């Protein structure tokens, strides 16, 4: 009985470890997407407001 319980615990630990690895890679993917999205938003802002920013910079 004890060895069966031990095997179940090992299997659970292994499953948890795999889940943590996949969630950390999911987190990395999400961070990359957020950075790309933010960079695109900054680029769009600069393109839209460049003329006004240049006028303000000359003052």
N, CA, C and O atoms as CSV, one atom per row, in Angstrom:
chain,resi,resn,atom,element,x,y,z
A,1,UNK,N,N,0.825,-1.198,0.000
A,1,UNK,CA,C,0.000,0.000,0.000
A,1,UNK,C,C,0.869,1.263,0.000
A,1,UNK,O,O,0.577,2.226,-0.708
A,2,UNK,N,N,1.934,1.245,0.799
A,2,UNK,CA,C,2.792,2.423,0.898
A,2,UNK,C,C,3.477,2.721,-0.427
A,2,UNK,O,O,3.626,3.885,-0.800
A,3,UNK,N,N,3.899,1.670,-1.149
A,3,UNK,CA,C,4.580,1.923,-2.419
A,3,UNK,C,C,3.606,2.479,-3.453
A,3,UNK,O,O,3.998,3.276,-4.304
A,4,UNK,N,N,2.360,2.073,-3.389
A,4,UNK,CA,C,1.356,2.607,-4.295
A,4,UNK,C,C,1.156,4.101,-4.043
A,4,UNK,O,O,1.062,4.899,-4.976
A,5,UNK,N,N,1.094,4.456,-2.771
A,5,UNK,CA,C,0.931,5.860,-2.402
A,5,UNK,C,C,2.145,6.658,-2.864
A,5,UNK,O,O,2.009,7.784,-3.344
A,6,UNK,N,N,3.313,6.080,-2.719
A,6,UNK,CA,C,4.546,6.734,-3.144
A,6,UNK,C,C,4.547,6.971,-4.652
A,6,UNK,O,O,4.953,8.035,-5.118
A,7,UNK,N,N,4.090,5.976,-5.412
A,7,UNK,CA,C,4.029,6.123,-6.866
A,7,UNK,C,C,3.044,7.218,-7.279
A,7,UNK,O,O,3.303,7.979,-8.212
A,8,UNK,N,N,1.932,7.288,-6.585
A,8,UNK,CA,C,0.938,8.319,-6.888
A,8,UNK,C,C,1.516,9.696,-6.601
A,8,UNK,O,O,1.328,10.628,-7.383
A,9,UNK,N,N,2.222,9.828,-5.477
A,9,UNK,CA,C,2.824,11.113,-5.131
A,9,UNK,C,C,3.871,11.519,-6.161
A,9,UNK,O,O,3.954,12.686,-6.542
A,10,UNK,N,N,4.676,10.547,-6.613
A,10,UNK,CA,C,5.691,10.838,-7.632
A,10,UNK,C,C,5.031,11.274,-8.934
A,10,UNK,O,O,5.496,12.208,-9.588
A,11,UNK,N,N,3.965,10.610,-9.303
A,11,UNK,CA,C,3.252,10.962,-10.531
A,11,UNK,C,C,2.657,12.361,-10.419
A,11,UNK,O,O,2.699,13.142,-11.370
A,12,UNK,N,N,2.104,12.671,-9.253
A,12,UNK,CA,C,1.531,14.001,-9.044
A,12,UNK,C,C,2.604,15.078,-9.107
A,12,UNK,O,O,2.396,16.130,-9.711
A,13,UNK,N,N,3.759,14.817,-8.482
A,13,UNK,CA,C,4.856,15.785,-8.521
A,13,UNK,C,C,5.320,16.009,-9.949
A,13,UNK,O,O,5.588,17.138,-10.359
A,14,UNK,N,N,5.412,14.921,-10.700
A,14,UNK,CA,C,5.834,15.025,-12.094
A,14,UNK,C,C,4.838,15.852,-12.899
A,14,UNK,O,O,5.235,16.696,-13.703
A,15,UNK,N,N,3.567,15.615,-12.690
A,15,UNK,CA,C,2.527,16.359,-13.410
A,15,UNK,C,C,2.573,17.839,-13.044
A,15,UNK,O,O,2.422,18.701,-13.911
A,16,UNK,N,N,2.778,18.130,-11.775
A,16,UNK,CA,C,2.856,19.521,-11.325
A,16,UNK,C,C,4.075,20.195,-11.944
A,16,UNK,O,O,3.998,21.344,-12.379
A,17,UNK,N,N,5.193,19.488,-11.983
A,17,UNK,CA,C,6.420,20.026,-12.567
A,17,UNK,C,C,6.207,20.350,-14.048
A,17,UNK,O,O,6.617,21.410,-14.521
A,18,UNK,N,N,5.566,19.434,-14.774
A,18,UNK,CA,C,5.292,19.665,-16.196
A,18,UNK,C,C,4.360,20.855,-16.379
A,18,UNK,O,O,4.546,21.660,-17.291
A,19,UNK,N,N,3.365,20.965,-15.517
A,19,UNK,CA,C,2.417,22.068,-15.614
A,19,UNK,C,C,3.122,23.395,-15.357
A,19,UNK,O,O,2.847,24.381,-16.041
A,20,UNK,N,N,4.031,23.432,-14.377
A,20,UNK,CA,C,4.770,24.656,-14.089
A,20,UNK,C,C,5.629,25.054,-15.274
A,20,UNK,O,O,5.714,26.234,-15.613
A,21,UNK,N,N,6.271,24.069,-15.911
A,21,UNK,CA,C,7.109,24.369,-17.071
A,21,UNK,C,C,6.273,24.946,-18.198
A,21,UNK,O,O,6.672,25.926,-18.826
A,22,UNK,N,N,5.125,24.353,-18.462
A,22,UNK,CA,C,4.291,24.849,-19.559
A,22,UNK,C,C,3.720,26.217,-19.220
A,22,UNK,O,O,3.590,27.064,-20.104
A,23,UNK,N,N,3.378,26.449,-17.961
A,23,UNK,CA,C,2.821,27.753,-17.611
A,23,UNK,C,C,3.892,28.826,-17.676
A,23,UNK,O,O,3.589,29.972,-18.009
A,24,UNK,N,N,5.153,28.480,-17.363
A,24,UNK,CA,C,6.208,29.480,-17.467
A,24,UNK,C,C,6.492,29.800,-18.926
A,24,UNK,O,O,6.799,30.945,-19.257
A,25,UNK,N,N,6.393,28.805,-19.802
A,25,UNK,CA,C,6.592,29.092,-21.225
A,25,UNK,C,C,5.402,29.880,-21.766
A,25,UNK,O,O,5.568,30.739,-22.632
A,26,UNK,N,N,4.202,29.593,-21.258
A,26,UNK,CA,C,3.025,30.381,-21.647
A,26,UNK,C,C,3.202,31.833,-21.206
A,26,UNK,O,O,2.841,32.759,-21.931
A,27,UNK,N,N,3.758,32.019,-20.012
A,27,UNK,CA,C,4.008,33.361,-19.500
A,27,UNK,C,C,5.005,34.084,-20.387
A,27,UNK,O,O,4.826,35.264,-20.688
A,28,UNK,N,N,6.050,33.392,-20.808
A,28,UNK,CA,C,7.055,34.001,-21.679
A,28,UNK,C,C,6.441,34.412,-23.011
A,28,UNK,O,O,6.750,35.479,-23.542
A,29,UNK,N,N,5.580,33.570,-23.541
A,29,UNK,CA,C,4.911,33.888,-24.808
A,29,UNK,C,C,4.014,35.110,-24.633
A,29,UNK,O,O,3.996,35.999,-25.484
A,30,UNK,N,N,3.281,35.152,-23.541
A,30,UNK,CA,C,2.394,36.290,-23.289
A,30,UNK,C,C,3.200,37.581,-23.117
A,30,UNK,O,O,2.806,38.630,-23.627
A,31,UNK,N,N,4.325,37.506,-22.401
A,31,UNK,CA,C,5.170,38.695,-22.227
A,31,UNK,C,C,5.666,39.200,-23.570
A,31,UNK,O,O,5.670,40.405,-23.823
A,32,UNK,N,N,6.085,38.278,-24.435
A,32,UNK,CA,C,6.570,38.656,-25.758
A,32,UNK,C,C,5.461,39.344,-26.553
A,32,UNK,O,O,5.700,40.351,-27.220
A,33,UNK,N,N,4.251,38.796,-26.477
A,33,UNK,CA,C,3.117,39.391,-27.198
A,33,UNK,C,C,2.790,40.782,-26.659
A,33,UNK,O,O,2.490,41.696,-27.426
A,34,UNK,N,N,2.849,40.936,-25.335
A,34,UNK,CA,C,2.568,42.236,-24.723
A,34,UNK,C,C,3.614,43.255,-25.169
A,34,UNK,O,O,3.276,44.391,-25.502
A,35,UNK,N,N,4.886,42.846,-25.175
A,35,UNK,CA,C,5.949,43.755,-25.613
A,35,UNK,C,C,5.765,44.152,-27.069
A,35,UNK,O,O,5.943,45.318,-27.423
A,36,UNK,N,N,5.413,43.194,-27.910
A,36,UNK,CA,C,5.199,43.494,-29.327
A,36,UNK,C,C,4.012,44.433,-29.505
A,36,UNK,O,O,4.067,45.366,-30.306
A,37,UNK,N,N,2.947,44.186,-28.760
A,37,UNK,CA,C,1.756,45.030,-28.838
A,37,UNK,C,C,2.077,46.448,-28.371
A,37,UNK,O,O,1.659,47.422,-28.997
A,38,UNK,N,N,2.815,46.558,-27.279
A,38,UNK,CA,C,3.186,47.870,-26.753
A,38,UNK,C,C,4.061,48.620,-27.753
A,38,UNK,O,O,3.861,49.813,-27.980
A,39,UNK,N,N,5.026,47.930,-28.349
A,39,UNK,CA,C,5.902,48.556,-29.341
A,39,UNK,C,C,5.092,49.053,-30.537
A,39,UNK,O,O,5.364,50.132,-31.063
A,40,UNK,N,N,4.115,48.286,-30.961
A,40,UNK,CA,C,3.261,48.701,-32.080
A,40,UNK,C,C,2.439,49.933,-31.708
A,40,UNK,O,O,2.254,50.826,-32.534
A,41,UNK,N,N,1.949,49.986,-30.475
A,41,UNK,CA,C,1.167,51.143,-30.028
A,41,UNK,C,C,2.034,52.396,-29.958
A,41,UNK,O,O,1.597,53.478,-30.348
A,42,UNK,N,N,3.261,52.251,-29.460
A,42,UNK,CA,C,4.180,53.390,-29.390
A,42,UNK,C,C,4.496,53.887,-30.794
A,42,UNK,O,O,4.501,55.092,-31.045
A,43,UNK,N,N,4.760,52.959,-31.708
A,43,UNK,CA,C,5.054,53.329,-33.094
A,43,UNK,C,C,3.877,54.084,-33.719
A,43,UNK,O,O,4.076,55.098,-34.388
A,44,UNK,N,N,2.666,53.597,-33.504
A,44,UNK,CA,C,1.476,54.261,-34.046
A,44,UNK,C,C,1.315,55.658,-33.448
A,44,UNK,O,O,0.955,56.598,-34.156
A,45,UNK,N,N,1.580,55.795,-32.157
A,45,UNK,CA,C,1.490,57.096,-31.490
A,45,UNK,C,C,2.487,58.079,-32.098
A,45,UNK,O,O,2.140,59.220,-32.401
A,46,UNK,N,N,3.728,57.624,-32.272
A,46,UNK,CA,C,4.765,58.495,-32.828
A,46,UNK,C,C,4.403,58.919,-34.244
A,46,UNK,O,O,4.544,60.090,-34.597
A,47,UNK,N,N,3.944,57.987,-35.047
A,47,UNK,CA,C,3.565,58.330,-36.422
A,47,UNK,C,C,2.422,59.342,-36.443
A,47,UNK,O,O,2.417,60.270,-37.252
A,48,UNK,N,N,1.474,59.157,-35.563
A,48,UNK,CA,C,0.302,60.036,-35.554
A,48,UNK,C,C,0.647,61.440,-35.068
A,48,UNK,O,O,0.170,62.427,-35.628
A,49,UNK,N,N,1.472,61.533,-34.030
A,49,UNK,CA,C,1.722,62.822,-33.396
A,49,UNK,C,C,3.091,63.415,-33.716
A,49,UNK,O,O,3.471,64.414,-33.105
A,50,UNK,N,N,3.844,62.840,-34.648
A,50,UNK,CA,C,5.180,63.343,-34.978
A,50,UNK,C,C,5.168,64.833,-35.348
A,50,UNK,O,O,5.981,65.588,-34.816
A,51,UNK,N,N,4.278,65.279,-36.236
A,51,UNK,CA,C,4.304,66.710,-36.591
A,51,UNK,C,C,4.122,67.624,-35.368
A,51,UNK,O,O,4.836,68.616,-35.221
A,52,UNK,N,N,3.194,67.295,-34.523
A,52,UNK,CA,C,2.956,68.114,-33.332
A,52,UNK,C,C,4.148,68.044,-32.381
A,52,UNK,O,O,4.520,69.054,-31.785
A,53,UNK,N,N,4.738,66.884,-32.237
A,53,UNK,CA,C,5.900,66.735,-31.363
A,53,UNK,C,C,7.087,67.532,-31.900
A,53,UNK,O,O,7.838,68.121,-31.123
A,54,UNK,N,N,7.261,67.555,-33.223
A,54,UNK,CA,C,8.363,68.322,-33.815
A,54,UNK,C,C,8.155,69.822,-33.605
A,54,UNK,O,O,9.111,70.546,-33.326
A,55,UNK,N,N,6.919,70.290,-33.736
A,55,UNK,CA,C,6.623,71.706,-33.492
A,55,UNK,C,C,6.918,72.050,-32.043
A,55,UNK,O,O,7.536,73.078,-31.763
A,56,UNK,N,N,6.493,71.219,-31.134
A,56,UNK,CA,C,6.749,71.471,-29.714
A,56,UNK,C,C,8.239,71.453,-29.405
A,56,UNK,O,O,8.704,72.226,-28.568
A,57,UNK,N,N,8.982,70.593,-30.060
A,57,UNK,CA,C,10.419,70.489,-29.807
A,57,UNK,C,C,11.156,71.745,-30.265
A,57,UNK,O,O,12.203,72.080,-29.710
A,58,UNK,N,N,10.630,72.440,-31.263
A,58,UNK,CA,C,11.282,73.648,-31.787
A,58,UNK,C,C,11.018,74.877,-30.926
A,58,UNK,O,O,11.714,75.882,-31.070
A,59,UNK,N,N,10.052,74.824,-30.053
A,59,UNK,CA,C,9.711,75.988,-29.218
A,59,UNK,C,C,10.745,76.230,-28.167
A,59,UNK,O,O,10.617,77.167,-27.379
